[in-house]
Structure formats: structure tokens, C-alpha cells
């Protein structure tokens, strides 16, 4: 494949997540030869282009304007221009803007070509030491604790490894919520500031990992990928029919919280799991 852009083609270009040396020769060739670069943050992308010695027209395409701008970019592609789509770091569309534009291009039969490269998701998974044959990616989890716990409950018995992104503002709260749902013993890997100067990857049972992060303020800074070990076979195959039957009986006369508490005592199933099943039954 040529390193030069073809007319009328949208290129999905992965950019470094930290170390600028991770940019590929093909990515540099495409960025230097397209007619337009659609960027999540033009100021951020301009700094990358200056580092690479590339001068190209930039258009802001982010979560607040992509529905409006996607048709305009597709019009330019249909007219024969070549366009590169980039996010602030990593592979576009992976928890980043770009989906409406790519969908629009496919609907119009405009060629879309990926220029692969850095992805925090894949980088973290490859270095995690957890199973990679089956994995589930959640993206950024909700900001509110109750909503986060619902997401964690849905994945608690997943058979494969699962991953999510988190910010420095909520990493401790998220790990605490995670422990409340899956317990203290499940192995979790925290990948922080990947490819950057202060990169760290910690693998430990969740209780031990949480203690390490709380004790070290440096481990609370930066951008995080959290990788969670899949459920053990016993957790995956557990039959909740008795739990649901008892819950239905008790919820007919008791508030959910109290019904969940009694059901947990009767069945031995963790209270948080019973409570989440009660929410699902009520729904």
C-alpha cells in the first residue's frame, strides 16, 4: 500500500498515545499528503504536526459538532478530496469521536481506510498478563457511583477479561465500586500513562491494588486503563433461579434493600449481586 493519500478516501489514522516515536511511517505519509485533517482538538493535533514537520489544513471534528460536520466532510470526500481523521491520541473511534463520519462514508460508498497504530486498549491488554483470547471493552465508565456499579454488575460474571478507561479524578472511587461488586480477590491490572515517562503497570488482587493506589499519590495521576480478570467457572455458571424466586416472594412485601439482605442470608450469594438482580427483576 502506498504511503500517499488517494483522492476521495477517508483515512482513520492512529496517533501516539504518549511517545511520539510510535507514529508509523505510513501514518506520517498519509498525514502529509491528505487535503484535510479532521481532528478532535486542532490545537493538540497542530503540535503533533509541527513535531512531524507537516503543514496541512485542519478541521475540528469532536463530539459536540460531529453530527453537523460529518456530512460536510463527506461532501468534500465525494468531491475528490482526501481526508485523515485523527483523535487526540490513539486510534479514532475507540472511545473517541468519528463514528458518524465513518457511517456517513459507508452510506455514500466513500472508501474508508485504516492506518493502524497506537491504542491504549490493546497496549494495556497485551502487557496485562491476563487472558487475551476473549475480552470485553467498556470504554469510559459512568461518572456516578450507582451507574458505575450497575455496569460492573453486568460484567461481574463475564467469562473473558474486561477493560475500561478511567480518569485521575475518579480512579479510587471506581476501584472501590469495583471491589464492592466483584470482591477483593479478583486480579486486576492498572495500566497508567502508557508509553509516557511515568508509565506503570500494577497487577494484584483488587484489595491489594487499591491499597497501593491509595498509599501512593503518583499512582492516582494520569490516564488509566483498568483490566479485570474474567470470572472463575463457579461464578460464571452459578444458578440464580433460587435467588430470583426468593427475591420475588420477599419483594412483594418488603423494600428491595431489605429483601436483598434476607435473600443473601438465605442463599449465601453476595448481597450486592442479589441487589442488582432485584433491580433487574423490578425493571
C-alpha positions as CSV (number, residue, x, y, z in Angstrom):
1,X,0.0,0.0,0.0
2,X,1.2,3.5,-0.8
3,X,2.1,6.0,1.9
4,X,0.5,8.7,-0.2
5,X,-3.2,9.5,0.2
6,X,-5.6,8.6,-2.6
7,X,-8.3,11.1,-3.7
8,X,-11.8,10.6,-2.3
9,X,-10.6,8.4,0.6
10,X,-11.2,8.8,4.3
11,X,-8.2,7.6,6.4
12,X,-8.6,6.6,10.0
13,X,-5.1,7.5,11.3
14,X,-3.9,6.2,14.7
15,X,-1.5,8.7,16.5
16,X,0.8,8.1,19.5
17,X,-0.8,7.8,23.0
18,X,2.3,9.3,24.6
19,X,5.7,8.5,23.0
20,X,5.8,10.4,19.7
21,X,8.3,7.9,18.2
22,X,5.3,5.5,18.0
23,X,4.0,7.2,14.9
24,X,4.3,5.0,11.8
25,X,6.0,5.9,8.5
26,X,2.7,5.2,6.7
27,X,0.8,7.5,9.1
28,X,3.3,10.3,8.5
29,X,3.0,9.8,4.8
30,X,-0.8,9.9,4.8
31,X,-1.0,13.0,7.1
32,X,1.5,14.8,4.9
33,X,-0.4,14.1,1.7
34,X,-4.1,14.4,2.5
35,X,-6.1,17.6,1.6
36,X,-7.6,17.9,5.0
37,X,-7.2,16.6,8.6
38,X,-10.3,16.3,10.7
39,X,-9.1,16.5,14.3
40,X,-10.7,16.1,17.7
41,X,-8.7,19.1,19.0
42,X,-7.0,21.1,16.3
43,X,-4.6,22.7,18.9
44,X,-3.4,19.3,20.1
45,X,-3.0,18.0,16.5
46,X,-1.2,21.1,15.4
47,X,1.5,20.4,17.9
48,X,1.9,16.8,16.6
49,X,2.1,18.1,13.0
50,X,4.7,20.7,13.9
51,X,6.8,17.9,15.5
52,X,6.5,15.9,12.3
53,X,7.1,18.9,10.1
54,X,3.7,18.6,8.4
55,X,1.6,21.6,7.3
56,X,-2.0,20.7,6.4
57,X,-5.4,22.3,6.7
58,X,-7.2,21.3,9.9
59,X,-10.9,21.0,10.7
60,X,-12.3,20.5,14.2
61,X,-14.5,17.3,14.4
62,X,-15.4,16.5,18.0
63,X,-18.3,15.0,20.0
64,X,-20.1,18.4,20.1
65,X,-20.2,19.1,16.3
66,X,-19.6,15.7,14.6
67,X,-23.2,15.2,13.7
68,X,-23.2,18.5,11.9
69,X,-19.7,18.4,10.4
70,X,-19.8,14.7,9.2
71,X,-22.0,15.5,6.2
72,X,-19.8,18.4,5.2
73,X,-16.6,16.3,5.4
74,X,-18.3,13.5,3.4
75,X,-19.3,16.1,0.7
76,X,-15.6,17.1,0.4
77,X,-14.6,13.4,0.1
78,X,-17.3,12.9,-2.6
79,X,-15.9,15.8,-4.5
80,X,-12.5,14.1,-4.6
81,X,-10.6,15.4,-1.6
82,X,-8.7,13.1,0.7
83,X,-9.2,13.4,4.5
84,X,-7.5,12.0,7.5
85,X,-9.4,11.6,10.8
86,X,-7.4,11.7,14.0
87,X,-8.2,11.9,17.7
88,X,-6.1,13.4,20.4
89,X,-4.3,10.2,21.0
90,X,-4.6,6.6,19.8
91,X,-7.0,5.1,17.4
92,X,-10.0,7.2,16.4
93,X,-13.5,6.0,17.3
94,X,-12.2,3.8,20.2
95,X,-13.9,5.9,22.9
96,X,-13.2,8.9,20.7
97,X,-15.2,10.9,18.1
98,X,-15.6,9.8,14.4
99,X,-18.4,7.2,14.2
100,X,-21.0,9.5,12.5
101,X,-18.4,10.4,9.8
102,X,-17.4,6.8,9.1
103,X,-21.0,5.7,9.0
104,X,-21.8,8.6,6.6
105,X,-18.9,7.5,4.3
106,X,-20.1,3.9,4.2
107,X,-23.6,5.0,3.4
108,X,-22.3,7.0,0.4
109,X,-19.8,4.2,-0.6
110,X,-16.9,6.5,0.1
111,X,-13.7,4.4,0.7
112,X,-12.5,4.3,4.3
113,X,-9.0,3.1,5.0
114,X,-7.5,2.4,8.5
115,X,-3.9,3.4,9.2
116,X,-3.3,1.3,12.3
117,X,-1.1,2.2,15.2
118,X,-1.3,3.0,18.9
119,X,-4.3,2.0,21.1
120,X,-4.2,2.3,24.8
121,X,-6.8,-0.6,25.0
122,X,-4.6,-3.1,23.1
123,X,-1.3,-1.9,24.6
124,X,-2.7,-2.4,28.1
125,X,-4.2,-5.8,27.3
126,X,-1.1,-7.1,25.7
127,X,1.0,-6.3,28.8
128,X,-1.6,-7.2,31.5
129,X,-0.7,-10.9,31.9
130,X,-4.5,-11.7,31.8
131,X,-6.2,-13.8,29.3
132,X,-6.5,-12.2,25.8
133,X,-8.5,-14.9,23.9
134,X,-11.7,-13.3,24.9
135,X,-12.1,-9.7,26.2
136,X,-14.8,-7.1,26.6
137,X,-14.2,-3.3,26.3
138,X,-16.5,-1.0,28.2
139,X,-14.9,2.4,27.3
140,X,-15.2,5.1,29.9
141,X,-17.5,4.0,32.8
142,X,-20.2,6.4,34.1
143,X,-19.2,9.2,36.4
144,X,-21.8,8.5,39.1
145,X,-21.2,5.6,41.5
146,X,-24.6,3.9,41.2
147,X,-24.4,3.9,37.4
148,X,-20.8,2.5,37.6
149,X,-21.9,-0.3,39.9
150,X,-24.6,-1.3,37.5
151,X,-22.1,-1.5,34.7
152,X,-19.7,-3.6,36.9
153,X,-22.6,-5.8,38.0
154,X,-23.4,-6.6,34.3
155,X,-19.8,-7.7,33.7
156,X,-19.1,-9.3,37.1
157,X,-19.7,-12.9,35.8
158,X,-18.3,-12.3,32.3
159,X,-16.2,-15.2,31.0
160,X,-13.4,-13.1,29.5
161,X,-11.1,-10.3,30.6
162,X,-12.8,-6.9,30.6
163,X,-11.3,-3.4,30.4
164,X,-12.4,0.2,31.0
165,X,-10.9,3.7,30.9
166,X,-10.8,5.9,33.9
167,X,-9.5,9.4,34.8
168,X,-7.4,10.5,37.7
169,X,-10.4,12.3,39.3
170,X,-12.3,9.0,39.8
171,X,-9.8,6.2,39.8
172,X,-10.0,5.5,43.6
173,X,-13.8,5.7,43.6
174,X,-14.1,3.4,40.6
175,X,-11.8,0.8,42.2
176,X,-13.8,0.9,45.4
177,X,-17.0,0.5,43.4
178,X,-15.4,-2.4,41.6
179,X,-14.4,-4.1,44.8
180,X,-18.0,-3.7,46.1
181,X,-19.3,-5.7,43.1
182,X,-16.6,-8.3,42.4
183,X,-15.0,-8.6,45.8
184,X,-11.4,-8.2,46.9
185,X,-9.7,-11.2,45.5
186,X,-10.2,-10.9,41.7
187,X,-6.9,-10.0,39.9
188,X,-7.0,-6.5,38.4
189,X,-4.3,-4.7,36.4
190,X,-3.9,-1.0,36.4
191,X,-2.1,0.4,33.4
192,X,-1.2,4.1,33.8
193,X,0.4,6.7,31.5
194,X,1.2,4.0,28.8
195,X,4.3,4.8,26.7
196,X,4.9,8.0,28.7
197,X,7.7,8.9,31.1
198,X,5.8,7.7,34.2
199,X,4.3,4.5,32.8
200,X,3.4,1.9,35.4
201,X,1.6,-1.4,35.2
202,X,0.4,-2.9,38.5
203,X,-1.1,-6.4,38.7
204,X,-2.5,-7.6,42.0
205,X,-5.7,-8.9,43.8
206,X,-8.1,-5.9,43.8
207,X,-7.8,-5.2,47.6
208,X,-4.0,-5.1,47.4
209,X,-4.1,-2.9,44.2
210,X,-6.5,-0.5,45.8
211,X,-4.2,-0.2,48.9
212,X,-1.2,0.6,46.6
213,X,-3.1,3.3,44.7
214,X,-4.4,4.9,47.9
215,X,-0.9,4.9,49.5
216,X,0.9,6.4,46.5
217,X,-0.4,9.7,45.2
218,X,1.7,9.3,42.0
219,X,-0.5,6.2,41.1
220,X,-3.5,8.5,41.2
221,X,-2.3,10.7,38.4
222,X,-2.6,10.4,34.7
223,X,-4.8,8.3,32.3
224,X,-5.8,4.8,33.3
225,X,-6.8,1.5,31.7
226,X,-8.2,-0.9,34.2
227,X,-8.1,-4.6,33.2
228,X,-10.2,-7.1,35.2
229,X,-9.7,-10.8,35.3
230,X,-12.6,-12.9,34.0
231,X,-14.9,-14.7,36.4
232,X,-14.0,-18.1,37.7
233,X,-16.0,-21.0,36.4
234,X,-18.0,-21.2,39.6
235,X,-19.0,-17.6,39.3
236,X,-19.9,-18.0,35.6
237,X,-22.1,-21.0,36.0
238,X,-23.9,-20.1,39.2
239,X,-27.6,-20.7,39.0
240,X,-29.6,-17.8,40.3
241,X,-33.0,-19.3,39.9
242,X,-33.5,-19.8,43.7
243,X,-32.2,-16.3,44.3
244,X,-34.7,-14.8,41.9
245,X,-37.6,-17.0,43.3
246,X,-36.9,-15.9,46.9
247,X,-36.4,-12.3,45.8
248,X,-39.8,-12.2,44.0
249,X,-41.6,-13.5,47.1
250,X,-39.9,-11.1,49.5
251,X,-40.1,-8.0,47.3
252,X,-43.9,-8.5,47.2
253,X,-44.0,-7.3,50.9
254,X,-40.5,-5.7,51.6
255,X,-38.4,-2.9,50.2
256,X,-35.7,-4.1,47.7
257,X,-32.8,-3.4,50.1
258,X,-34.3,-5.5,52.9
259,X,-35.4,-8.2,50.5
260,X,-31.9,-8.4,49.1
261,X,-30.4,-8.6,52.5
262,X,-32.7,-11.5,53.6
263,X,-32.1,-13.3,50.3
264,X,-28.4,-13.0,50.7
265,X,-28.5,-14.6,54.1
266,X,-30.7,-17.4,52.9
267,X,-28.7,-18.3,49.7
268,X,-25.2,-17.2,50.6
269,X,-25.0,-15.2,47.4
270,X,-23.2,-11.8,47.8
271,X,-25.6,-9.0,48.8
272,X,-24.6,-6.7,46.0
273,X,-25.2,-9.4,43.4
274,X,-28.6,-10.1,44.9
275,X,-29.5,-6.4,45.0
276,X,-28.6,-6.0,41.3
277,X,-30.7,-9.0,40.4
278,X,-33.6,-7.4,42.3
279,X,-33.2,-4.2,40.3
280,X,-33.3,-6.2,37.1
281,X,-36.5,-8.1,38.3
282,X,-38.2,-4.8,39.2
283,X,-37.3,-3.4,35.8
